[in-house]
Each structure stands twice: as structure tokens, then as C-alpha cells.
Amino acid sequence: MPTIITNLILIITFVIKILNPNSLELASNRLRELTSKNESDKKGSLEDFLKNYNQIEYILEKYGTAFSNNDLQDYDTFRRRIAKSKLVNILFKEEKIDYNLRNNLIKLISFRNSIIHGSELFVSKDDVELSESILNQLKSILQIM
């Protein structure tokens, strides 16, 4: 009987944490702290960061879906968007990108998500330069002009 009550309390606590509207923001802020540089760095342009990221995202979708093994007969499955991290892993498995670029892309995707879903829209100059560097590496490796 005590284990049932303990389990019930644990389940209720879990549900309350999940339904808390601040839980996503708190998790996002924790992720941002792990991935971002020091906020004392010079403030960078969010517009430039997102412009670089959107170009990276376009390249990943274009090249990643070309190498994915989707069944073309299943149109609904084909139309569904594939997660960016999965597209990165597809390019890595196809040996189109190296291990370091793969890791940098995954970190950049996580960082971008923490910015967009978090409460602070801060990017440092280093973050903008990193996004530009990753974009240039990706273009160079995939031979995109």
C-alpha cells in the first residue's frame, strides 16, 4: 500500500512539472547556459545569426533529404519534415561531412532552439561568427557556391 501511494505522489509531481508553463522556459534557459558563450561578450546581430542559420537549415534540408532513404511511394511520410539533427547525421553517415562539422552543426541547432524557445534573444559576436564559419565549412565541403 505505501508503494502505491509513493508511486501516485511521484506521478502527480511529474505531471505538475510537465504541465508547468515555465518548465519549457527553464529547460530552455538551462540549455542556453550550456551552449552559449559568456553574455559579457559583445552583443552580436540576431538577424545575422538567424540568416546564417536559415541558410544552413536550407542546405541541410536540400542535401539531407536527397540522401535519406524515404520510400517515395509513401507521399505523406516523404512530405513530413525530417529533424535537422537527423539530416546532419544522414550527411555524416553518407560521409559528406566530417565528425567535427557534424558536432558543430548539432550544437548550433541546439543553440538556435534555445534562443528561439527561451526568454532571452541574446547572441554574442562569437555566436554570429561561429554560425558564419559553420555555414562556410558546410558550403565548402558540399561544394556550394
Secondary structure by P-SEA (a helix, b strand, c coil): caaaaaaaaaaaaaaaaaaccaaaaaaaaaaaaacccccccccccaaaaaaaaaaaaaaaaacccccccccccccccccccccaaaaaaaaaaaccccaaaaaaaaaaaaaaaaaaacccccccaaaaaaaaaaaaaaaaaaccc
